[in-house]
Amino acid sequence: MPNQPLEFKLSNEKRERLFVDIGKMLKEKVLLQQALREQKEQASSFSEDIFLELLEVVDALQFLLDYMAENPNPSPELISNIPNSLAAVQKKFLSVLAKRQLHQLEIAGTKPDFSICKVIDCEVRNDLEESTITKVVRRGFRFGDKVIRPIEVITSKKDLAAEIPSEVPPEAIIQKTSEIANQNVLVVSPEEVIPNTPEIANQDLLVVSPAEFITDNTEINNANFSALSPEEIIPDTLEIANQNLTVVSDQEVIQNNPEINNEDLTELSPEEIIQEITEIANQDLSVLSDEEVIPDNPEINNESLSELSAEEIIQDTTEIANQDLAVVSDQEVIQDNSEINNENLSELSPEEIIQEITEIANQDLSVLSDEEVIQDNTETNNENLSELSNQEIIQEITEIEEIAQAMPETEEDSPANNA
């Protein structure tokens, strides 16, 4: 019937199982209540222990304060013991924290370990290395393995402006610049330095202004060059930067080699002068045979010496000897070699001058015919020597003879002896 309540019937087996489960739950409830009560007791005991230990620290501080209050004029011995007393109080407090797994962090070395350190400021210290710990502002602590507060430190830094004093001798500035310019250059060959260092390889640095030169070189900008003027800095720096780098032109080599410019040849005869100049100009050409040298020197092969005056022969011979020094003009070579310009050749007769120089210039040329000489020499073909008449040639030689006769003859400086 619909109005009758529903009745559930349990078997004896299920009823017994239900009674067992209810009994277990009641037992677990009791155990949980007992565990909760024990934890509360332990927490209370832990708090009591911590408070008691902290109270010991408070008592130590209170004892020190009371003693200072009772003795307003402490003795020097008492004042000297105050740091020890405070250190003992700190040690007691740290031991209380260590029992609860709270330990103080320690720094290993003089550099900051950023896993446990925090840099809060920097101070200028030129006597220490960069980023050296100079002061610990606040101690750090960890709870177990977790850092709950890092160590706050102050580190050192360099003062670049104070590295070089304001008043230094020029020698020290040049040495400092040399160290900067040549650092890390000794490990590479000149072939690698020249293309990778355009400031050194380019000789056009001489055309920049002092302001541009100093701006482009930060190493020079940061150094104090107050003791030198810009005009002194630029040539000195270029000399240092370009040392041992063969990037200068042949013309600069000739000007900077006093062995070539300043050689004292005034005591040499014309033949020795020509031989000296030829050895300088043709150095490193000794591996060439006469057959290889002669075709490369059309001035030697094809020059018609019979139609030239003594001065023209000497000039042409100088051009031959210096043919590998094409960076200077003939006039500069003759001007720089005052021994040739000033050599007194008037002691020799024109015939002897022509004979001596012709023998030197035409050595090993006997195998060439006149047709071959003229054909191989384009410069001689193009040079119009026919404009000189026989009378003009005779006139040139006559002038040389008159100069030679006008010179006083002595036993030492006679034409015969010179010949």
Beta strands, then each sheet from edge to edge (+ up, - down):
strand 1: 102-104
strand 2: 117-124
strand 3: 133-138
strand 4: 141-143
strand 5: 146-149
strand 6: 151-157
sheet 1: 1+ 4- 5+
sheet 2: 2+ 6+ 3-
end
